[in-house]
Amino acid sequence: MVPPRLSIVPDNSREMDGMSANDDADSVPDQAAPQALSDPEAAVDRLSKRAQREKLRRLEAMLFASSAPLDAKALSRCLEPDDDVNALLAELQDEYKDRGVALVRVAGRWQFRTADDLSYLLERQQKEERKLSKAALETLAIIAYHQPVTRAEIEEIRGVSTSPGTLDVLMETNWIRPRGRRRAPGRPLTYGTTESFLVHFGLDAIKDLPGLADLKAAGLLDANLPPNFTMPAPTDVAALMPDELPLSDDGDEDSEEEAQDTLPLDGDEDVETSETAEDAPNEERVGEEE
């Protein structure tokens, strides 16, 4: 049995499709030409809109590619000398008014920016690490070991005056807090550490702060210390100490009442002085009679 023969026939369908597409493309100008001749005003209007759109595209490309705002003079380089740059920018700004990116004018220049109502989508919160100064570290150490302590006591221990900004920085970090007021003239504030201080330094309680032996072993203290050198035992009792007053107004009123009870009044001093002066002549008279 003789096998059947297969004959390969070339497929000219693709060539025919390409030829038909070319014929259609060639026929478009032929069709457009009679339309342009029949309505020349519409053709001119169509060409002018196309040219206007091209100018807007050029401005859009330059503004999008620039990392800094551009002024009208820089943008006019991509346009014709007789083009109104400001009018074109106003038209482009109107097109972007309802989009996620808006064309805004800043400092006399133009720039694409995120729409104001969508700025929250691009916000990024970042913690800024601030290095404490030597004075702030010394003040923090004194408060931690000597709390409750006043500003005057801090200055006495350091030997120099303490700037109010130093305490403000420590309170901004939430490592110290005002505890109360000292029962002393002027009722100065007393300061102590907070729970955030323990969390940051990895302490379970304030008594876990390094002692004298630990500081010596770490090389933070001189080996030749004075014989009577001691370190206080740090405490962070939440309750006020006996020599402290609360921060509320009630505590201030109580302290004023106590001051009035303990200090003599000016009128009482005058009465006692007058009585003493009156008794003096009588004593002299008794002496003369004797």
C-alpha positions as CSV (number, residue, x, y, z in Angstrom):
1,M,0.0,0.0,0.0
2,V,1.4,3.3,-1.1
3,P,1.3,6.1,1.7
4,P,-0.6,9.2,0.7
5,R,1.4,12.2,-0.3
6,L,1.2,15.4,1.7
7,S,1.5,18.7,-0.2
8,I,2.3,22.0,1.7
9,V,0.3,24.9,0.6
10,P,1.6,28.4,1.6
11,D,-0.7,30.4,3.9
12,N,-1.1,33.8,2.5
13,S,-3.8,34.9,4.8
14,R,-1.4,37.0,7.0
15,E,-0.1,38.8,4.0
16,M,-3.6,39.4,2.8
17,D,-4.5,40.8,6.3
18,G,-1.5,43.1,6.3
19,M,-2.3,44.3,2.8
20,S,-5.9,45.0,3.8
21,A,-4.7,46.9,7.0
22,N,-2.3,49.0,4.9
23,D,-5.1,49.7,2.4
24,D,-7.3,50.8,5.3
25,A,-4.6,53.1,6.6
26,D,-4.0,54.6,3.2
27,S,-7.7,55.2,2.8
28,V,-7.9,57.2,6.1
29,P,-6.1,60.2,4.7
30,D,-8.0,59.9,1.6
31,Q,-11.2,60.0,3.6
32,A,-10.0,62.7,5.9
33,A,-9.0,64.9,3.0
34,P,-12.5,65.3,1.6
35,Q,-13.8,65.9,5.2
36,A,-11.2,68.6,5.8
37,L,-12.0,70.2,2.5
38,S,-15.7,70.1,3.2
39,D,-15.3,71.6,6.8
40,P,-12.0,73.5,7.1
41,E,-12.9,75.2,10.3
42,A,-13.4,71.9,12.1
43,A,-10.1,70.7,10.8
44,V,-8.3,73.8,12.0
45,D,-10.0,73.5,15.4
46,R,-8.9,69.9,15.7
47,L,-5.3,70.8,14.9
48,S,-5.3,73.6,17.4
49,K,-6.6,71.4,20.2
50,R,-3.9,68.8,19.3
51,A,-1.2,71.5,19.5
52,Q,-2.6,72.8,22.8
53,R,-2.6,69.3,24.2
54,E,1.0,68.8,23.1
55,K,2.0,72.0,25.0
56,L,0.4,70.8,28.2
57,R,2.1,67.4,27.8
58,R,5.5,69.2,27.6
59,L,4.8,71.2,30.7
60,E,3.6,68.1,32.5
61,A,6.7,66.2,31.6
62,M,9.1,68.9,32.8
63,L,7.2,69.4,36.1
64,F,7.0,65.7,36.8
65,A,10.7,65.1,36.1
66,S,11.9,68.1,38.2
67,S,12.7,67.5,41.9
68,A,12.5,71.3,42.6
69,P,9.8,73.9,41.7
70,L,10.2,75.5,38.3
71,D,9.4,79.1,37.4
72,A,7.7,80.2,34.3
73,K,10.9,81.2,32.6
74,A,12.3,77.7,32.9
75,L,9.1,76.1,31.6
76,S,8.8,78.4,28.6
77,R,11.9,76.8,27.1
78,C,9.9,73.8,26.0
79,L,7.3,76.0,24.3
80,E,7.1,78.5,21.4
81,P,8.2,82.0,22.1
82,D,4.7,83.4,21.6
83,D,3.0,80.9,23.9
84,D,1.4,82.2,27.2
85,V,3.0,80.0,29.8
86,N,0.9,81.3,32.7
87,A,-2.4,80.5,30.8
88,L,-1.1,77.0,30.0
89,L,-0.1,76.4,33.7
90,A,-3.5,77.6,34.8
91,E,-5.2,75.2,32.5
92,L,-3.0,72.3,33.6
93,Q,-3.7,73.2,37.2
94,D,-7.4,73.1,36.6
95,E,-7.0,69.6,35.1
96,Y,-5.3,68.3,38.2
97,K,-7.5,69.9,40.8
98,D,-9.6,66.8,41.5
99,R,-6.7,64.3,41.3
100,G,-4.4,62.8,43.9
101,V,-1.6,65.0,42.6
102,A,-2.1,68.7,42.4
103,L,-0.2,71.5,40.6
104,V,0.6,74.2,43.1
105,R,2.5,77.4,43.1
106,V,5.0,77.9,45.9
107,A,7.4,80.9,46.2
108,G,6.5,82.0,42.7
109,R,7.3,78.6,41.1
110,W,5.3,75.6,40.1
111,Q,5.5,72.0,41.4
112,F,3.5,68.8,41.6
113,R,2.5,67.9,45.1
114,T,0.2,65.4,46.9
115,A,-3.3,66.7,47.4
116,D,-3.8,68.2,50.8
117,D,-6.7,65.9,51.7
118,L,-4.5,62.8,51.0
119,S,-1.3,63.8,52.8
120,Y,-2.2,61.6,55.8
121,L,-1.6,58.5,53.5
122,L,2.1,59.5,53.1
123,E,2.9,60.5,56.8
124,R,5.7,58.6,58.4
125,Q,6.3,58.8,62.1
126,Q,9.9,58.5,63.3
127,K,11.4,58.7,66.7
128,E,14.2,61.2,67.0
129,E,17.0,60.1,69.3
130,R,18.6,62.9,71.3
131,K,21.8,62.5,73.2
132,L,21.8,63.8,76.7
133,S,24.4,66.3,77.7
134,K,26.9,65.7,80.5
135,A,25.0,68.1,82.8
136,A,21.7,66.2,82.1
137,L,23.3,62.8,82.9
138,E,24.8,64.1,86.1
139,T,21.4,65.6,87.1
140,L,19.6,62.4,86.3
141,A,22.1,60.4,88.4
142,I,21.7,62.7,91.4
143,I,17.9,62.5,91.2
144,A,18.0,58.7,90.9
145,Y,20.2,58.2,93.9
146,H,19.1,61.1,96.1
147,Q,15.3,61.3,95.4
148,P,13.3,63.2,96.5
149,V,15.7,66.0,95.8
150,T,15.2,69.7,95.0
151,R,17.0,71.8,92.4
152,A,19.0,73.6,95.1
153,E,20.2,70.2,96.5
154,I,21.2,69.1,93.0
155,E,23.3,72.2,92.6
156,E,24.9,71.7,96.0
157,I,25.9,68.1,95.1
158,R,27.2,69.1,91.6
159,G,28.9,72.2,92.8
160,V,27.5,74.3,89.8
161,S,24.2,75.8,89.0
162,T,21.7,73.7,87.1
163,S,19.9,75.2,84.1
164,P,16.1,75.0,84.0
165,G,16.4,73.5,80.5
166,T,18.3,70.5,81.9
167,L,15.3,69.5,84.1
168,D,12.9,70.3,81.2
169,V,14.8,67.8,78.9
170,L,14.7,65.1,81.5
171,M,10.9,65.6,82.0
172,E,10.3,65.6,78.3
173,T,11.9,62.1,78.2
174,N,9.5,61.1,81.0
175,W,12.4,59.9,83.2
176,I,11.8,62.3,86.1
177,R,8.7,63.9,87.5
178,P,7.8,66.5,90.2
179,R,7.0,64.6,93.4
180,G,5.9,67.3,95.7
181,R,7.2,70.4,97.6
182,R,9.8,70.5,100.4
183,R,8.6,71.8,103.8
184,A,11.1,74.7,103.6
185,P,10.9,78.4,102.8
186,G,9.7,78.9,99.3
187,R,8.4,75.3,99.1
188,P,10.7,74.2,96.3
189,L,9.7,71.3,94.0
190,T,11.1,67.8,94.7
191,Y,12.0,65.5,91.9
192,G,12.0,61.7,91.5
193,T,12.3,59.1,88.8
194,T,9.4,57.5,86.9
195,E,8.4,54.0,85.7
196,S,9.7,54.9,82.2
197,F,13.2,55.4,83.8
198,L,13.1,51.8,85.1
199,V,11.9,50.4,81.8
200,H,14.5,52.3,79.7
201,F,17.4,51.2,81.9
202,G,16.1,47.6,82.5
203,L,15.6,47.9,86.3
204,D,13.0,46.1,88.3
205,A,13.2,48.7,91.1
206,I,15.3,51.7,91.9
207,K,17.2,49.8,94.5
208,D,18.7,47.8,91.6
209,L,20.9,50.7,90.6
210,P,24.6,49.9,90.7
211,G,26.3,50.4,94.1
212,L,29.7,51.6,95.1
213,A,31.4,48.2,94.4
214,D,29.6,47.9,91.0
215,L,30.7,51.3,89.9
216,K,34.3,50.6,91.0
217,A,34.4,47.3,89.1
218,A,33.1,49.1,86.0
219,G,35.8,51.7,86.2
220,L,33.4,54.6,86.7
221,L,34.8,55.6,90.0
222,D,38.4,56.3,91.0
223,A,40.0,53.6,93.1
224,N,41.5,56.2,95.5
225,L,38.3,57.6,97.1
226,P,38.2,59.5,100.3
227,P,37.8,57.3,103.4
228,N,34.4,58.8,104.3
229,F,33.0,58.5,100.8
230,T,29.6,56.8,100.8
231,M,26.7,56.4,98.4
232,P,23.1,56.9,99.3
233,A,20.7,54.0,99.2
234,P,18.2,55.0,96.4
235,T,14.5,54.8,97.2
236,D,11.5,55.6,95.1
237,V,8.6,55.5,97.6
238,A,5.5,56.7,95.9
239,A,4.1,58.2,99.1
240,L,5.4,61.6,100.1
241,M,8.2,61.8,102.7
242,P,7.5,63.6,106.0
243,D,9.4,66.7,104.8
244,E,7.3,66.9,101.6
245,L,4.1,68.6,100.7
246,P,1.7,67.6,97.9
247,L,1.6,69.5,94.7
248,S,-2.1,70.3,95.0
249,D,-3.3,73.6,96.4
250,D,-4.6,72.0,99.5
251,G,-1.0,71.2,100.5
252,D,-0.1,74.8,100.0
253,E,-2.9,76.0,102.2
254,D,-2.0,73.5,105.0
255,S,1.6,74.7,104.9
256,E,0.4,78.3,105.2
257,E,-1.7,77.4,108.2
258,E,1.2,75.6,109.8
259,A,3.4,78.7,109.2
260,Q,0.9,80.9,110.8
261,D,0.6,78.6,113.9
262,T,4.4,78.4,114.4
263,L,5.5,82.0,113.5
264,P,4.4,84.8,115.9
265,L,2.3,87.7,114.4
266,D,3.7,91.2,114.2
267,G,1.0,92.5,116.6
268,D,2.0,89.9,119.2
269,E,5.6,91.0,119.1
270,D,4.5,94.6,119.6
271,V,2.3,93.7,122.6
272,E,5.1,91.8,124.3
273,T,7.6,94.6,123.6
274,S,5.2,97.2,125.1
275,E,4.6,95.1,128.2
276,T,8.3,94.7,128.8
277,A,8.8,98.4,128.5
278,E,6.1,99.1,131.0
279,D,7.5,96.6,133.5
280,A,11.0,98.2,133.4
281,P,10.2,101.5,135.3
282,N,8.3,99.5,138.0
283,E,11.4,97.4,138.6
284,E,13.5,100.5,138.9
285,R,11.1,102.1,141.4
286,V,11.2,98.9,143.6
287,G,14.9,99.1,143.7
288,E,14.9,102.8,144.8
289,E,12.5,102.0,147.6
290,E,14.7,99.3,148.9
